[in-house]
Amino acid sequence: MKMTTRVAYCNMRHYKSKNILIGIAIILTTLLLFVIPSIGKDMVEVNFAVINNMACPLSERGREYSYETGGTS
């Protein structure tokens, strides 16, 4: 075994808990950056769908709310 490989392996064993915590932090950060915004976007789209299905004067005139335009279409 080469010296650099042996040193790397020993460091990996010595800092095992630190490496696991870093891995958990990377996974949680990835979830925070990608999953949470997509859930928020879906919640906004559901709210617009509820507004479109409500019986209100705007829907009786044939106007609908849309997520893309930010209001009535």
N, C-alpha and C positions, 0 to 999 in steps of 0.2 A: 504494500500500500504506500502510495506516495505521501510525503510529509504534508502537503497542502490538503489532501483528501482526509488524512487522519486528523488534522487540526479542525477542519470544517465539521467532521463527524463528532468530535469531542465537544465543540461549541454547540452543535445542535442538541446533543444530549444534555449539556449543562444548562441551556436556556430553554428547556422544553416548555415550561409553563408560560414563559414570555412569548414564545412562538405561537402557542395556542391562543393566547389572548389577542395577539396581533391578527391572527386569522379570523377570530370572532369579530373583531373590530372592522375588518375589511368587509366581511359578509353583512354586518349591520349597516355599514355606510352605503353599501350597494343597494340594499333594500330601501334605505331612506331616500336615496336619490332617484330610484326608478319606480318602485312600487307605490309609494305614497302619492306622488303627483298623478299617477294614472288613476288611482282610486278617487282622488279629488276631482279630476276631470269627469269621471263617470258619474259622480254624485251631482255635478252641475248639469250634466246632460239629462239625468233622471229628473231633476227639478224642472227643467224646461219641458220635459215630456208631461209632467204632472200639470204644469201651467197650460199646455196645449189641450189637455183633456178636460180642463175645468170649463164649466159653463159660465162664461163671462162675456161682456159686450164685445171685447176684441175678437174672441173666437167666433161669435155669431156673425161678424162682418167678414169672416174668412181670413183674418190676419193671424199668423202664427209666430211664436217666438222661436228663434233658432240660436244655437250656440255659436255658429260660424259668424253670423252677422252682428251678434250682440244685441239683438232686439227683435223687432218685427220684421217679417220678410215681405 
